[in-house]
Structures are given as C-alpha cells and as structure tokens.
Amino acid sequence: MHKLPALALSLGLLVASPALAQTPPKIEFEEAVRRAIDQNPTVAEAAANIRRAEALLTQSRSITQPFVALGLTNTTIDGTRGFDGGVTQPQNQSVFSASVGMPVLSLARWATIDQARDQIDVATRSTADVRQTIAVAAASAYLRVIATRRQVDVDASALENSRAHLDYAQKRLEGGAGSRLNQLRAAQQVAADQSRLEVTRLLLQSAQEALGVVIAADGPIDAGAEPTFDLATAGTEAEWTAARTDLQFQASVQRAAERVVRDSWKDWVPTAGVQFDPVFLTPSGLFQPSRTWRLSMTLTHSLFDGGQRKADARLREVTRDQANLAFVGLQIQARSEVRLSQETVASLERALVSAQESAEHATEVLKITTAAFEVGATTNLEVIDAQRSAHDASTRSALAEDAVRRAKLDLLVALGRFPK
C-alpha cells in the first residue's frame, strides 16, 4: 500500500535534482556472482537441507547399533514382610538393573542407511542447483543494470541533441529569422526527451537495487564492466549433461527412488535381536537373590499385515516411475534449450549487426538533416523526425546488445557452464 507514494517520491527527487542521488558502488561481474552464491539467504537455506540429511543418516545408523540402558528403582513399604524370622520383602529395597542389546537381523532397518546416504546426495545436488539459480539471477540483474545504463546514455544523447536544436531555434527566433512555431516544436521535443530520461534513470536505480538484493548487499549496487562469455566450444552432449545441475539433481532423485524399490523385499525378512539384562537387588529377600541376569534372543516375522507391505512396494514403484519420467522429460527439455540457445545467439548476433548499422545510418541522417536545416534547406519538422528516428534506432541497438548478452548467458546455462 506504500509502493505508489514511494515511487512518486523517488521520481520527484530524480526530476528535481538528479545530482542529489548518490552514486552506488560498482561491482564486477565475477564478484557479483560469487557474492550472490556466498551470501544469498536462499543458498544458505538449501545448504541446511544437507545438514538435515546428514542428521537423518546418523539417526538411521543408530537403530543398527548396540544399546545400553541403566535403571535404578527404590521401593519402600509400610513394613518388613517374612515368616519364621526370615525376611521375604525388606521394608526398603533398591534394584539396580542394566540392559544391553543389539539387532542381529534387521535388513529393512539397515536398508535405511544407504537410503539416507542417497538423500545426502540429493540434498547436495539440490543445493548445487539452487546455487546455479541464484548465480543466474545475479547475472541477469547485472546485465539488466548494464542494459538500463546503456539506455540512459541513449536518452541522454537524444536530450542533448534536442536541446542543441532548441538553442538554435531560440537564437533564430531572437534574431528574427525563425518562428515561434519552430521554437515550440523544439521545446516540446526537449520536454519529451527530458521526461523519458528521468523515467529511464529511475529504472536504472531499480535495476541497481535489484542487483543489491540478489547479492545480499544493504543498498543499490552498480555494475562494472560488461562481462565476456566464452562460447568457443559447446562440448558433447555427455559433457554438458554431466555439467547441468538440474539433470544431476534429478538423476540423484532417480537413483534414490530406484534403491528404495530394490530394498522392498527386505520388508519380508524376519527380524532378530539379542538382549542381556543383569539385575542387582539390595537388600535381598528370602526368595529374591541379590544378583540375577537374563539373556533373551528374539525372532519376529510378520505373517499377515493386511497388504501393507505390498501397498508400500507399489507406492515406491510409482515414485520411481515418476522420477524416471521426470528425468526423461528434463533431458528432452535440456536438448531443446541447447539447440534453441545456440540458434538464438547466432540469430541475435546477426540482428545486432543490422541494428548497429541502422543506428549509425540514423545518426548520420540526423547530422545531415540538422546541417541542412541550419542553411534553410529543410524544416525543423524533418529535424525532429530525424531526432526521433535516431533515438529509436539507438534504442533498438541497445536492446539488441542486451539480447545478445542474455542469449549468451542462456546458452552457457543450458550447457551447464555457468557459473564456472
């Protein structure tokens, strides 16, 4: 509910005095990506899942280890019990007991250890995938700052040209050679360019704030030099498949689900355990020896459970099949992304060459038209039209440059080569 007033205030301050805005610190591309990976809270949250999986592994191991328990019981009754001078139950009696045991056969429980290890691998690869997502977000925010800053330069150049034309029109009007109409048209163009520039400056500030957020900086951050993306070799499918974090994560999910299915038969194996219980009683009674012990060996097998184990096995198979289908679908998507990204880079690079040529031609047209107007060979309408055409062509060139940078980044991501 406070966004609109804040936006209006920011725009007002920018329009009133652009110089009042503090210049945010700059950061280079590699450093921005590194800081995003190291400091972004989302990565830390994902890393916590690894610690949780490790704790679950320790928990799984504990049920296969021996256990030792100690006990102390003190009992006091209203009086001593006995007959013929013998005591069968002392009034106050303490029992010291111990219990030592371990599972001898418990395949289903032991299987959870390897399954827990699989979950550590899943959490690790999931964290790697999150790290890449954050790195891509930081790179995109960085490129957005560069693109917006480039547009600010284009709009500032357009404003400079329109102001020069207004100054010339004003001098001609004051000298009696021009007209009020020409001066008003030039002033209208200056106002339009000024408004456009202020909006673009606000967009630049927004982009800088977004970059600051993604790298966990407490304030806006400006982008440094334009990054260079190495697209020398795409590599084989096996190479970029092994490098993609999303594919590796889904493959780990697939392997974990397959192991659970393979371990289903262990639910049908009996469980066995051994337990030793020594007891020390003091004072002893007539029929109660002071030292006793018991050794127990148990063997348990569930003959009928209402179909629970069969249902569990089917559910595990469904989960495995879903993981397999997801992996196949992700592979198809990955191949499509690589093909499309490669074609996109090639196409946008050709479009960039055309856009740059168009901008150069439009700039030259503006120079010629302005020179012709100054000698009376054209009207100021043609100058204003040339100014707009030059601005539009420069804008298209800037957008084409940004599109190429983003397409190269997308290709590196599709190939699993970003971040390095």
C-alpha positions in Angstrom: 0.0 0.0 0.0 3.1 2.3 0.3 4.7 1.5 -3.0 2.9 4.2 -5.1 3.9 7.1 -2.7 7.4 5.8 -2.6 7.6 5.6 -6.3 6.2 9.1 -6.7 8.7 10.5 -4.2 11.6 8.8 -5.9 10.5 10.1 -9.3 10.1 13.5 -7.9 13.5 13.6 -6.4 15.1 12.4 -9.6 13.3 15.0 -11.7 14.0 17.8 -9.2 17.8 17.1 -8.9 19.4 14.0 -10.5 22.7 15.1 -9.0 21.4 14.5 -5.5 21.2 10.8 -6.0 24.3 9.1 -4.5 26.4 7.0 -6.9 26.2 3.4 -5.8 29.4 1.4 -5.5 30.4 -0.7 -8.5 31.0 -4.4 -8.6 32.4 -6.6 -11.4 30.5 -9.5 -12.9 32.5 -12.4 -11.4 32.4 -10.8 -8.0 28.7 -10.2 -8.2 28.1 -13.9 -9.0 30.4 -15.0 -6.2 28.8 -12.8 -3.6 25.3 -13.9 -4.6 26.3 -17.6 -4.2 28.1 -17.0 -0.9 25.7 -14.5 0.8 22.2 -15.0 -0.7 20.0 -16.5 2.1 18.3 -18.9 -0.4 21.6 -20.7 -0.8 22.0 -21.0 2.9 18.5 -22.4 3.3 19.2 -25.0 0.7 22.5 -25.9 2.4 20.6 -26.6 5.6 18.9 -29.5 3.9 22.3 -31.2 3.6 22.8 -31.0 7.3 19.4 -32.3 7.9 20.1 -35.3 5.6 23.3 -36.0 7.4 21.4 -35.9 10.7 18.9 -38.4 9.3 21.8 -40.7 8.3 23.1 -40.6 11.8 19.7 -41.4 13.1 19.4 -44.4 10.7 22.7 -45.7 11.8 21.7 -45.5 15.5 19.0 -48.2 15.1 21.6 -50.7 14.0 24.0 -50.1 16.8 24.1 -51.8 20.3 22.2 -50.1 23.0 22.9 -49.9 26.8 20.4 -48.8 29.4 20.7 -48.4 33.2 18.0 -48.3 35.7 17.5 -47.7 39.5 14.3 -48.5 41.4 13.9 -47.9 45.1 10.8 -49.3 46.9 9.6 -48.6 50.4 6.6 -50.4 52.0 4.9 -50.0 55.4 6.9 -52.8 57.0 9.1 -55.8 56.6 7.5 -59.0 55.3 8.6 -62.5 56.3 8.0 -65.6 58.5 9.9 -67.7 61.0 12.4 -65.0 61.4 13.2 -64.8 57.6 12.6 -61.7 55.6 10.9 -62.2 52.2 10.4 -58.5 51.5 12.6 -55.8 53.1 10.8 -52.5 54.0 13.3 -50.6 51.8 14.8 -52.2 48.8 16.8 -51.0 45.8 17.1 -52.6 42.4 20.0 -51.8 40.0 19.3 -53.0 36.5 21.0 -52.8 33.1 20.0 -53.8 29.6 22.4 -54.4 26.7 21.2 -55.5 23.3 21.5 -55.1 19.6 19.7 -56.2 16.5 21.1 -59.3 14.9 19.0 -59.3 11.8 17.0 -56.3 10.6 17.5 -55.8 6.9 14.7 -53.3 6.5 16.2 -51.1 9.1 19.7 -51.5 7.7 18.5 -50.6 4.3 17.5 -47.1 5.5 21.2 -46.3 6.0 22.0 -46.4 2.3 18.7 -44.7 1.6 19.7 -41.9 3.9 23.1 -41.6 2.1 21.2 -41.2 -1.1 19.2 -38.3 0.4 22.5 -36.6 1.3 23.4 -36.8 -2.4 20.0 -35.5 -3.4 20.3 -32.6 -0.9 23.8 -31.8 -2.1 22.8 -31.7 -5.8 19.7 -29.8 -5.0 21.9 -27.2 -3.2 24.1 -27.0 -6.3 21.1 -26.4 -8.5 19.9 -23.6 -6.1 23.4 -22.1 -6.3 23.2 -22.0 -10.0 19.7 -20.5 -9.9 21.0 -17.7 -7.7 24.1 -17.2 -9.8 21.9 -16.8 -12.9 19.6 -14.4 -11.1 22.7 -12.3 -10.1 24.0 -12.4 -13.7 20.6 -11.4 -15.1 20.4 -8.5 -12.6 23.9 -7.4 -13.5 23.0 -7.4 -17.3 19.9 -5.5 -16.6 21.9 -2.7 -14.9 24.2 -2.6 -18.0 21.3 -2.5 -20.4 19.4 0.2 -18.5 22.6 2.2 -18.1 23.1 2.0 -21.8 19.5 3.2 -22.4 20.2 6.1 -20.1 23.1 7.1 -22.3 20.9 6.8 -25.4 18.2 9.0 -23.8 20.8 11.5 -22.6 22.3 11.8 -26.0 18.8 12.3 -27.5 18.2 15.0 -24.9 21.5 16.7 -25.8 20.6 16.8 -29.5 17.1 18.1 -28.8 18.5 20.9 -26.5 21.0 21.9 -29.2 18.2 22.2 -31.7 16.1 24.2 -29.2 19.1 26.6 -28.6 19.4 27.1 -32.4 15.7 27.6 -32.8 15.7 30.1 -29.9 18.6 32.1 -31.4 16.9 32.2 -34.8 13.7 33.4 -33.2 15.5 36.1 -31.3 17.3 37.1 -34.4 14.1 37.4 -36.4 14.9 34.6 -38.8 13.0 31.9 -37.1 9.4 31.3 -36.0 7.6 30.8 -32.7 6.2 27.5 -34.1 9.7 26.1 -34.7 10.8 27.1 -31.2 7.7 25.5 -29.6 8.3 22.3 -31.6 11.9 22.1 -30.4 10.9 22.8 -26.8 8.2 20.1 -27.0 10.8 17.6 -28.1 13.2 18.6 -25.2 10.4 18.2 -22.7 9.6 14.7 -24.1 13.2 13.7 -24.0 13.7 15.0 -20.5 10.7 13.0 -19.2 11.9 9.9 -20.9 15.4 10.3 -19.4 14.1 10.7 -15.9 12.0 7.5 -16.2 15.0 5.6 -17.5 17.1 6.9 -14.6 14.5 5.6 -12.2 14.6 2.2 -14.0 18.4 2.2 -13.6 18.0 2.8 -9.9 15.5 0.0 -9.7 17.9 -2.3 -11.5 20.7 -1.4 -9.2 18.5 -2.1 -6.2 17.6 -5.5 -7.6 21.3 -6.3 -8.0 22.0 -5.3 -4.5 19.2 -7.6 -3.2 20.4 -10.6 -5.1 23.9 -10.3 -3.8 22.6 -9.6 -0.2 24.0 -6.0 -0.2 22.3 -3.5 2.0 21.8 -0.9 -0.8 22.0 -0.4 -4.5 24.9 -1.8 -6.5 26.1 -0.6 -9.9 27.5 -2.9 -12.5 31.1 -2.6 -13.6 32.5 -3.7 -17.0 30.5 -5.7 -19.5 31.2 -9.4 -19.0 32.6 -11.6 -21.7 31.1 -15.0 -22.3 33.3 -17.8 -23.7 31.3 -19.7 -26.3 34.3 -21.3 -28.1 33.1 -24.9 -27.8 29.7 -26.3 -26.9 31.1 -29.8 -26.0 29.4 -33.1 -26.5 26.0 -34.0 -25.1 27.6 -36.2 -22.5 29.8 -33.4 -21.3 27.1 -30.7 -20.9 24.6 -33.3 -19.5 27.1 -34.1 -16.7 27.6 -30.4 -16.1 23.9 -29.4 -15.7 22.9 -29.2 -12.1 19.2 -29.8 -12.7 19.9 -33.0 -14.6 22.3 -34.2 -11.9 19.8 -33.4 -9.2 17.0 -35.3 -11.0 19.4 -38.2 -11.6 20.1 -38.4 -7.9 16.4 -38.4 -7.2 16.0 -41.2 -9.7 18.8 -43.3 -8.1 17.4 -42.8 -4.6 13.9 -43.9 -5.7 15.4 -47.0 -7.5 17.3 -48.1 -4.4 14.1 -47.9 -2.3 12.3 -50.1 -4.7 15.2 -52.6 -4.7 15.1 -52.7 -0.9 11.3 -53.5 -0.8 12.0 -57.3 -0.5 13.7 -56.7 2.8 10.4 -55.9 4.5 9.6 -59.6 4.2 12.7 -60.8 6.1 12.3 -61.7 9.8 14.0 -59.5 12.4 16.1 -60.9 15.2 17.7 -59.4 18.2 19.6 -60.3 21.4 19.4 -58.6 24.8 21.2 -59.2 28.1 19.6 -57.9 31.4 21.7 -58.1 34.7 19.9 -57.1 37.9 21.4 -56.4 41.4 19.0 -56.3 44.3 19.8 -54.9 47.8 19.0 -56.0 50.4 17.9 -59.4 49.0 14.8 -61.2 50.2 14.4 -64.8 51.2 13.1 -65.7 47.8 14.9 -63.0 45.9 18.6 -63.5 45.1 20.8 -60.4 45.1 22.2 -61.0 41.6 20.4 -62.3 38.6 20.6 -62.0 34.9 18.6 -62.8 31.8 19.7 -63.4 28.2 17.0 -63.0 25.6 17.0 -63.8 21.9 14.0 -62.9 19.7 13.0 -63.7 16.2 9.9 -61.9 14.8 8.3 -62.3 11.4 5.0 -60.7 10.3 2.9 -63.3 8.5 -0.1 -61.1 7.7 -0.2 -57.3 7.7 -3.4 -56.7 5.7 -1.4 -55.9 2.5 0.6 -53.1 3.9 4.0 -54.2 2.6 2.6 -54.8 -0.9 1.0 -51.4 -0.9 4.3 -49.8 0.2 6.1 -51.6 -2.6 3.7 -50.3 -5.2 3.9 -46.8 -3.9 7.7 -47.0 -4.1 7.5 -48.2 -7.7 5.2 -45.3 -8.6 7.6 -42.8 -7.1 10.5 -44.4 -9.0 8.5 -44.3 -12.3 7.6 -40.7 -11.7 11.3 -39.9 -11.1 12.3 -41.7 -14.3 9.7 -39.9 -16.4 10.8 -36.5 -14.9 14.4 -37.3 -15.8 13.5 -38.2 -19.4 11.4 -35.1 -19.7 14.2 -32.9 -18.3 16.7 -34.5 -20.8 14.3 -33.6 -23.7 13.9 -30.1 -22.3 17.7 -29.7 -21.9 18.4 -30.7 -25.5 15.8 -28.3 -26.7 17.3 -25.5 -24.6 20.8 -26.1 -26.0 19.6 -26.2 -29.6 17.4 -23.1 -29.2 20.0 -21.2 -27.3 22.7 -21.8 -30.0 20.3 -20.7 -32.7 19.2 -17.7 -30.7 22.8 -16.5 -30.2 23.5 -16.8 -33.9 20.3 -15.1 -34.9 20.5 -12.2 -32.4 24.2 -11.5 -33.3 23.0 -11.0 -36.9 20.2 -8.8 -35.8 22.7 -6.8 -33.7 24.8 -6.1 -36.7 21.8 -4.8 -38.6 20.6 -2.7 -35.6 24.0 -1.1 -35.2 24.1 -0.3 -38.9 20.7 1.2 -38.6 21.7 3.3 -35.6 24.8 4.6 -37.5 22.7 5.5 -40.5 20.1 7.3 -38.4 22.8 9.3 -36.6 24.3 10.3 -40.0 20.8 11.3 -41.3 20.4 13.4 -38.2 23.7 15.2 -38.8 22.8 15.9 -42.4 19.3 17.0 -41.7 20.5 19.3 -38.9 23.1 20.8 -41.2 20.5 21.2 -44.0 18.1 22.9 -41.6 20.7 25.4 -40.5 21.2 26.6 -44.1 17.4 26.6 -44.7 17.2 23.5 -46.9 14.9 21.6 -44.6 12.2 22.3 -41.9 12.5 21.7 -38.2 9.9 19.0 -38.6 12.4 17.0 -40.6 15.0 17.6 -37.9 12.6 16.5 -35.1 11.7 13.4 -37.2 15.4 12.6 -37.7 16.0 13.0 -33.9 13.2 10.6 -33.1 14.4 8.1 -35.7 18.0 8.3 -34.4 16.8 7.8 -30.8 14.6 4.8 -31.8 17.5 3.3 -33.8 19.9 3.7 -30.9 17.3 2.2 -28.6 16.9 -0.8 -30.8 20.7 -1.2 -31.0 20.9 -1.1 -27.2 18.1 -3.7 -26.9 19.9 -5.9 -29.4 23.1 -5.7 -27.5 21.3 -6.7 -24.3 19.5 -9.5 -26.1 22.8 -10.9 -27.3 24.3 -10.8 -23.8 21.4 -12.6 -22.3 21.3 -15.1 -25.1 24.9 -16.0 -24.5 24.2 -16.3 -20.8 21.3 -18.6 -21.5 23.5 -20.8 -23.7 26.1 -21.1 -21.0 23.4 -22.1 -18.5 22.0 -24.6 -21.0 25.4 -26.1 -21.4 26.0 -26.3 -17.7 29.0 -23.9 -17.9 27.6 -21.1 -15.7 28.7 -20.5 -13.1 32.2 -21.8 -13.6 
